[in-house]
Amino acid sequence: MSENKPSPFKVSIKLVQGNNALLAKADVAGAKMTINGFSVLSGKDGKGPWVAPPQMKVGSGYVKIVEITDKATNDVISKLVLEAYGKALSERPETDNEAAF
């Protein structure tokens, strides 16, 4: 997104604790739609977190509930969700286990 142009999407995010793979859940609202249930997942092999679209478990696998077929739109949504995740992490209160000494 351009620095001068406002984002077409608003992200609501909720951090998830106690799950190593699932870091947060996010909802993304646009002018004419809201998509609930994006997942922020921990990256593998030292890679950073990534965003998965809403999906449901079927048998031993997962089926996408929403598929964003436009790469540019998908990239913007992923970027905004990861930014919201980073902001939520930085704003969460410290616990006794996380306090710096």
C-alpha positions in Angstrom: 0.0 0.0 0.0 1.2 3.5 -0.7 2.0 5.7 2.2 -0.5 8.3 1.0 -3.4 5.9 0.2 -5.4 4.5 3.0 -5.8 0.7 3.3 -9.1 -0.7 1.8 -9.1 -3.2 4.7 -9.5 -3.1 8.4 -8.0 -6.0 10.4 -9.1 -7.2 13.9 -6.7 -9.6 15.5 -6.7 -11.8 18.6 -3.5 -13.4 19.9 -3.6 -17.1 20.7 -1.7 -18.5 23.6 -0.7 -22.1 24.4 -0.5 -23.2 20.7 2.9 -23.4 19.1 1.7 -23.3 15.5 -1.3 -21.0 15.7 -0.2 -17.5 16.8 -3.3 -15.4 16.2 -6.7 -15.3 14.5 -7.7 -12.4 12.3 -10.8 -11.0 10.7 -10.5 -8.7 7.6 -13.2 -6.2 6.7 -13.4 -4.3 3.4 -16.0 -2.0 1.9 -18.3 -4.8 0.8 -17.2 -7.8 2.7 -15.8 -9.3 5.9 -13.8 -12.5 6.0 -13.5 -14.1 9.4 -11.0 -16.7 10.4 -7.6 -15.9 8.9 -4.8 -17.7 10.9 -1.3 -16.4 11.7 0.9 -19.4 11.8 4.5 -19.8 12.9 7.0 -20.3 10.1 9.1 -23.4 9.6 12.8 -23.6 9.3 13.5 -20.2 10.8 11.0 -18.3 8.6 8.7 -15.7 10.1 5.0 -16.1 10.6 2.7 -16.4 7.7 -1.0 -16.0 7.0 -3.4 -18.7 6.0 -6.9 -18.1 4.7 -10.0 -19.5 6.6 -10.1 -23.2 6.4 -11.7 -26.2 8.0 -10.4 -29.6 8.9 -11.8 -32.5 6.8 -10.5 -35.9 7.6 -6.8 -35.6 8.0 -6.4 -32.5 5.8 -7.8 -29.0 5.5 -10.2 -27.4 2.9 -10.0 -23.7 2.2 -13.3 -21.9 3.0 -12.1 -18.7 1.2 -9.6 -18.5 -1.6 -8.3 -15.1 -2.7 -7.5 -15.6 -6.3 -6.0 -12.1 -6.9 -2.4 -12.2 -5.9 -2.1 -8.5 -5.2 -5.2 -8.6 -2.9 -3.9 -11.7 -1.1 -0.5 -10.0 -0.6 -2.1 -6.8 0.8 -4.3 -8.8 3.2 -1.4 -10.9 4.4 0.8 -7.8 4.9 -1.9 -6.1 6.9 -2.6 -9.1 9.0 1.1 -9.6 9.8 1.4 -5.9 10.7 -1.6 -6.1 13.0 -0.1 -9.2 14.6 3.2 -7.4 15.2 1.4 -4.4 16.7 -0.7 -6.7 19.0 2.5 -8.4 20.2 4.2 -5.1 21.0 1.1 -3.8 22.8 0.3 -6.9 24.9 1.1 -6.6 28.6 4.2 -8.3 29.9 3.6 -11.4 32.1 6.0 -12.5 34.9 7.5 -15.0 32.5 8.2 -12.4 29.8 9.5 -9.6 32.0 13.0 -8.5 31.2 15.6 -8.4 34.0 
